[in-house]
Amino acid sequence: MAQNLPTLAESTQRLGATLKASEPLIPWRYIAAFRHVFAHGYLGLDTEIVWSLAEQDLPDLRTAFACIRSRIAPDPSKPA
């Protein structure tokens, strides 16, 4: 799982400004900053903070991604 977090954070940087704006409660800048800390090891990495992020923040991010996904790639099994 640990290697998936920087990949997830990096992927958010590829989302357009319009999509990010559609989910204003997600702290996009902090996600990018987390990726830099994780990938480059700036000042070390506090595993308790990473664990807290995974438990508390990832569910909201997952929900936001599901909303974004439904807007850009609607479910083909549902009628338009």
C-alpha positions as CSV (number, residue, x, y, z in Angstrom):
1,M,0.0,0.0,0.0
2,A,2.8,2.4,0.8
3,Q,3.9,2.6,-2.8
4,N,0.4,3.4,-3.9
5,L,0.1,6.6,-2.0
6,P,2.7,8.6,-4.0
7,T,1.2,7.2,-7.2
8,L,-2.2,8.3,-6.1
9,A,-0.9,11.7,-5.2
10,E,1.0,12.0,-8.5
11,S,-2.1,11.1,-10.4
12,T,-4.1,13.9,-8.8
13,Q,-1.6,16.3,-10.5
14,R,-2.8,15.2,-13.9
15,L,-6.4,16.2,-13.2
16,G,-7.5,19.4,-14.8
17,A,-8.3,22.5,-12.9
18,T,-12.0,22.2,-13.8
19,L,-12.2,18.7,-12.3
20,K,-10.4,19.8,-9.2
21,A,-12.6,22.8,-8.8
22,S,-15.6,20.5,-8.9
23,E,-14.4,18.9,-5.7
24,P,-13.5,22.0,-3.6
25,L,-13.4,20.1,-0.3
26,I,-10.4,18.1,-1.4
27,P,-7.1,19.7,-0.4
28,W,-5.4,19.2,-3.8
29,R,-2.3,21.3,-2.8
30,Y,-1.7,19.3,0.3
31,I,-2.0,16.0,-1.7
32,A,0.7,17.3,-4.1
33,A,2.9,18.4,-1.1
34,F,2.4,15.0,0.5
35,R,3.7,13.3,-2.7
36,H,6.9,15.4,-2.6
37,V,7.5,14.6,1.0
38,F,6.8,10.9,0.5
39,A,8.8,10.6,-2.7
40,H,11.8,12.6,-1.7
41,G,11.9,12.0,2.1
42,Y,12.0,15.7,3.0
43,L,12.7,15.8,6.8
44,G,11.7,12.2,7.2
45,L,8.3,10.6,7.1
46,D,6.1,10.2,10.1
47,T,4.4,6.9,9.7
48,E,1.7,7.8,12.2
49,I,0.7,10.7,10.0
50,V,0.7,8.5,7.0
51,W,-1.5,6.0,8.8
52,S,-3.8,8.7,9.9
53,L,-4.1,10.0,6.4
54,A,-4.9,6.5,5.1
55,E,-7.6,6.0,7.7
56,Q,-9.2,9.4,7.8
57,D,-8.7,11.1,4.5
58,L,-8.6,8.4,1.8
59,P,-12.3,7.6,2.1
60,D,-13.2,11.2,1.2
61,L,-10.7,11.2,-1.6
62,R,-12.2,8.0,-2.9
63,T,-15.6,9.5,-2.9
64,A,-14.4,12.6,-4.7
65,F,-12.7,10.4,-7.4
66,A,-15.9,8.4,-7.8
67,C,-17.8,11.6,-8.5
68,I,-15.2,12.9,-10.9
69,R,-15.1,9.5,-12.7
70,S,-18.9,9.5,-13.1
71,R,-18.7,12.9,-14.7
72,I,-15.9,12.0,-17.2
73,A,-16.7,8.3,-17.8
74,P,-20.3,7.5,-17.1
75,D,-21.2,3.9,-16.3
76,P,-22.0,2.2,-19.7
77,S,-24.5,-0.1,-18.0
78,K,-26.7,2.9,-17.1
79,P,-28.9,4.6,-19.8
80,A,-27.8,8.1,-20.9
